[in-house]
C-alpha cells in the first residue's frame, strides 16, 4: 500500500515547534534545583571540614613519684569544717551598746567582744548596795543595844545576889537580852539577803558583757550597736540572736560523705591526700580521724572525719575539698585475677579532660585530626590531674578541655596560643 507525499508530511514531527507555556520554564527549574543541591553539599562539606580548635594534652605514664604513699582506693568530696565554732550571744536580752570586734580579728579566751546597755541595771545595783548598807547599820545598832542589855543583866544579877532588887528585875533584864539577841540574828540574815541581792545585780551587770568562750578568729560580725540581741529567737526579725561567729582555727578538719557501699575501704588512721578546690595544685597530707558510727538512710552515706597532718593559713572553713584515700599495703598484697588487670600501667591526664555522663566517664581521643569518644576508668584525682586505669594508653592525645561542639568524628586542631 503506497502513501502519497501529503500523507507522509502529516506524520512528520516538528522538533522545534513550541510545546506550551510550562514546557519552556522546565529547564530553568531543573537548573536552579541542581545548583541549590550542589551549594548545600559544598556548604555542608566546608562546615564539616572546618576543624574545631581545642586544647590538647598527651597522656603520660603514672610514675611512682609524688606524695602518694600507696594506691588510691577511694575518692570523695567534702568541706573543711571547724570542730569548735560558736555564734557568741548574750545571756540576757538587751540593746547593744558597743561591738569591739571585726571580721578576721584574733581574740583570746575571755576577751570582751561587745557590751549591752547598762543604764537600767546600774541604778538597781546602786539600790541593792544602799539596802545592804542600811541593813548593816541596823545590825550595828542592835549589836550596841544588846551589849548594853547584857551589862544591865549582869548588874541586876549582882544586885539580886545582895537582895537589893527583886527577881522581876532580873527576869526583865534577861528578856531584854534575849529579844535583842533575836533581833541581832534577824538583822544578820537581812544583811546576808542584801549581800545576795548585790551579787545578783552585779552578775546581771556582768552578763551585759559578752566575752569570747575560747580563743579563735572572728569570721562573722552579726550585730551592730543599737540593735536588740537575745539568747533566744524573739521579736521577729528585729532581734539578733548572736553578736559574732568565732572559730577555733586549730580545730579545722575535713568532713566527707562516703557511699556506704565503699565504707569498707576506709579505716581510722588511714593516710589520705586532700586537694582544696581553691588550690588544685596543692596536695595536703592528711589522715582519717574516725568514721562517724551512723549512716544517712536518705543519701546512703557515712560521714568520715579527716584531719590535716599540718595546718596552714590558706585552709579556710567551708572550703570545698577532694580527698583521696590511700592503701599503703596495696603493693604487699598477692596478685589475683582482678589485681593482674589493675597492674596495667595507669596514665595521667588533666582532670578537665574527663567528661562524666551519669555513671560513666569518657575522654575525646584525637586520631588523624579527628576525635573519638573513649570510655575510661578513673582512679585517683589530685593536684588537678586524673589517673586513668583503663581506656587510654601512654602517648595518646586527648582533648584537654572538651567543648560542646565535639561530636564523634569531628575534625579538630590544636588551639593557637
ZIVENDA-V428140 format. One record per residue. RES is the residue in one small letter. SS is DSSP state (@ for helix, = for strand, . for the rest). PHI is phi in degrees with one decimal (none if undefined). Layout:
# ZIVENDA-V428140
RES;SS;PHI
RES;SS;PHI
This chain:
# ZIVENDA-V428140
x;.;none
x;.;-101.5
x;.;-113.6
x;.;-78.3
x;@;-61.9
x;@;-66.1
x;@;-66.5
x;@;-63.7
x;@;-65.4
x;@;-70.8
x;.;-87.6
x;.;-76.0
x;.;-96.6
x;.;-86.8
x;.;-70.9
x;.;-90.2
x;.;-76.5
x;.;-65.0
x;.;-109.2
x;.;119.2
x;@;-71.0
x;@;-72.4
x;@;-67.8
x;@;-76.9
x;@;-88.3
x;@;-60.3
x;@;-60.5
x;@;-67.3
x;@;-61.7
x;@;-62.2
x;@;-65.2
x;@;-63.1
x;@;-61.8
x;@;-64.3
x;@;-63.0
x;@;-63.6
x;@;-62.2
x;@;-63.9
x;@;-63.4
x;@;-62.7
x;@;-64.6
x;@;-64.7
x;@;-62.6
x;@;-62.7
x;@;-66.1
x;@;-65.3
x;@;-65.2
x;@;-68.7
x;@;-79.2
x;.;-68.9
x;.;-73.0
x;=;-91.8
x;=;-77.3
x;=;-137.1
x;.;-87.2
x;=;-105.4
x;=;-145.2
x;=;-108.7
x;.;-71.4
x;=;-120.8
x;=;-64.1
x;.;-82.4
x;.;-81.3
x;.;-89.0
x;.;-78.1
x;.;116.7
x;.;-78.6
x;.;-64.6
x;.;-103.3
x;.;-177.3
x;=;-72.2
x;=;-77.9
x;=;-110.3
x;=;-165.8
x;=;-120.6
x;=;-151.6
x;=;-119.0
x;=;-162.8
x;=;-140.0
x;=;-77.5
x;=;-131.0
x;=;-103.4
x;.;-67.2
x;.;-114.9
x;=;-144.6
x;=;-141.8
x;=;-91.7
x;=;-78.0
x;.;-132.1
x;.;-87.0
x;.;-77.7
x;.;-128.7
x;.;-83.3
x;=;-171.5
x;=;-95.4
x;=;-73.9
x;=;-94.0
x;=;-143.8
x;=;-122.6
x;.;-105.5
x;.;-127.1
x;.;-136.8
x;.;-59.2
x;.;89.0
x;.;-75.4
x;=;-91.3
x;=;-123.1
x;.;-100.3
x;.;-63.3
x;.;85.8
x;.;-70.2
x;=;-71.8
x;=;-102.7
x;=;-157.7
x;=;-134.5
x;=;-89.1
x;.;-64.6
x;.;-114.3
x;@;-64.5
x;@;-84.6
x;@;-79.0
x;@;-61.1
x;@;-61.0
x;@;-66.6
x;@;-66.0
x;@;-63.2
x;@;-63.3
x;@;-63.0
x;@;-66.0
x;@;-65.9
x;@;-64.0
x;@;-65.1
x;@;-64.2
x;@;-65.5
x;@;-64.5
x;@;-66.4
x;@;-64.4
x;@;-60.8
x;@;-64.6
x;@;-64.3
x;@;-62.0
x;@;-65.3
x;@;-62.1
x;@;-65.9
x;@;-64.7
x;@;-67.4
x;@;-62.9
x;@;-65.6
x;@;-64.4
x;@;-67.3
x;@;-65.0
x;@;-63.0
x;@;-64.2
x;@;-65.3
x;@;-65.6
x;@;-63.0
x;@;-66.7
x;@;-67.5
x;@;-65.3
x;@;-65.6
x;@;-63.9
x;.;-96.2
x;.;56.9
x;.;-97.4
x;.;-144.1
x;.;-96.4
x;@;-64.0
x;@;-64.2
x;@;-63.2
x;@;-66.9
x;@;-62.2
x;@;-64.1
x;@;-65.3
x;@;-65.5
x;@;-64.4
x;@;-63.3
x;@;-64.1
x;@;-65.6
x;@;-65.2
x;@;-67.9
x;@;-66.4
x;@;-65.6
x;@;-62.7
x;@;-63.5
x;@;-64.6
x;@;-65.2
x;@;-68.8
x;@;-61.2
x;@;-64.9
x;@;-64.2
x;@;-64.2
x;@;-60.4
x;@;-64.6
x;@;-65.6
x;@;-63.6
x;@;-64.1
x;@;-63.9
x;@;-64.2
x;@;-64.3
x;@;-64.7
x;@;-64.7
x;@;-66.3
x;@;-67.6
x;@;-61.5
x;@;-68.2
x;@;-70.0
x;.;-65.8
x;.;-75.6
x;=;-93.9
x;=;-99.5
x;=;-118.0
x;.;-72.6
x;.;-74.1
x;.;-157.1
x;.;-75.0
x;=;177.0
x;=;-123.0
x;=;-78.2
x;=;-107.0
x;=;-154.5
x;=;-103.7
x;.;-107.5
x;.;-147.3
x;.;-130.1
x;.;-57.4
x;.;98.0
x;.;-84.7
x;=;-87.7
x;=;-132.0
x;.;-146.0
x;.;-70.0
x;.;-124.8
x;.;-71.5
x;.;-153.9
x;.;78.1
x;@;68.9
x;@;-89.3
x;@;-99.4
x;=;-116.8
x;=;-78.8
x;.;-109.0
x;.;-154.1
x;.;-93.4
x;=;-158.4
x;=;-105.4
x;=;-112.1
x;=;-123.3
x;.;-84.6
x;@;-67.6
x;@;-77.7
x;@;-103.7
x;=;-67.7
x;=;-155.0
x;=;-117.3
x;=;-119.9
x;=;-127.1
x;=;-102.4
x;=;-105.4
x;=;-57.1
x;@;-62.2
x;@;-70.6
x;@;-115.6
x;@;-67.8
x;@;-69.4
x;@;-89.4
x;.;-115.3
x;.;-148.1
x;.;-61.6
x;.;84.9
x;.;-64.9
x;=;-73.6
x;=;-138.2
x;=;-127.6
x;=;-114.8
x;=;-129.7
x;=;-72.4
x;.;-61.0
x;.;-75.8
x;.;-132.2
x;.;-65.9
x;.;-93.5
x;.;-109.7
x;=;-97.5
x;=;-108.3
x;=;-64.5
x;=;-153.8
x;=;-154.0
x;=;-79.1
x;=;-78.5
x;=;-166.6
x;=;-105.5
x;=;-64.4
x;=;-77.0
x;=;-159.5
x;=;-119.1
x;=;-91.2
x;.;-69.6
x;.;-77.6
x;.;-96.1
x;.;56.4
x;=;-129.6
x;=;-125.2
x;=;-81.4
x;=;-123.8
x;=;-95.5
x;=;-127.4
x;=;-104.4
x;=;-79.4
x;.;-66.0
x;.;-150.5
x;.;-78.7
x;.;-140.2
x;.;-66.9
x;.;-76.1
x;.;-83.8
x;.;-115.2
x;.;-60.8
x;.;72.0
x;.;-70.7
x;=;-75.6
x;=;-148.0
x;=;-110.5
x;=;-119.9
x;=;-111.0
x;=;-86.7
x;=;-105.6
x;=;-119.6
x;.;-71.1
x;.;-94.7
x;@;-63.2
x;@;-72.5
x;@;-89.0
x;.;-76.4
x;.;-66.1
x;.;-74.2
x;.;-123.3
x;@;-60.7
x;@;-70.0
x;@;-66.6
x;@;-65.5
x;@;-66.1
x;@;-74.4
x;.;-72.7
x;.;-58.9
x;.;-57.4
x;.;-82.3
x;=;-125.5
x;=;-115.9
x;=;-140.8
x;=;-58.2
x;@;-60.4
x;@;-69.5
x;@;-75.8
x;.;-85.3
x;=;-106.8
x;=;-105.6
x;=;-125.0
x;.;69.3
x;.;-91.2
x;=;-109.7
x;=;-129.8
x;=;-152.0
x;=;-130.2
x;=;-97.5
x;=;-90.4
x;=;-103.1
x;=;-139.8
x;.;54.2
x;.;63.7
x;=;-133.4
x;=;-102.1
x;=;-137.7
x;=;-82.8
x;=;-125.6
x;=;-71.3
x;=;-133.0
x;=;-113.4
x;=;-94.3
x;=;-100.6
x;=;-76.5
x;=;-126.6
x;=;-159.4
x;.;55.9
x;.;76.5
x;=;-123.0
x;=;-114.5
x;=;-98.1
x;=;-101.5
x;=;-91.4
x;=;-158.9
x;.;108.0
x;.;-127.6
x;.;-104.4
x;.;-61.4
x;.;98.6
x;.;-67.2
x;=;-101.3
x;=;-129.6
x;=;-79.9
x;.;-72.6
x;.;-131.8
x;.;-59.9
x;.;-115.7
x;.;-69.0
x;.;-74.4
x;.;-68.8
x;.;-136.0
x;.;-59.7
x;.;84.5
x;.;-66.4
x;=;-78.6
x;=;-132.6
x;=;-143.3
x;=;-65.2
x;.;-65.1
x;.;-79.3
x;.;-80.3
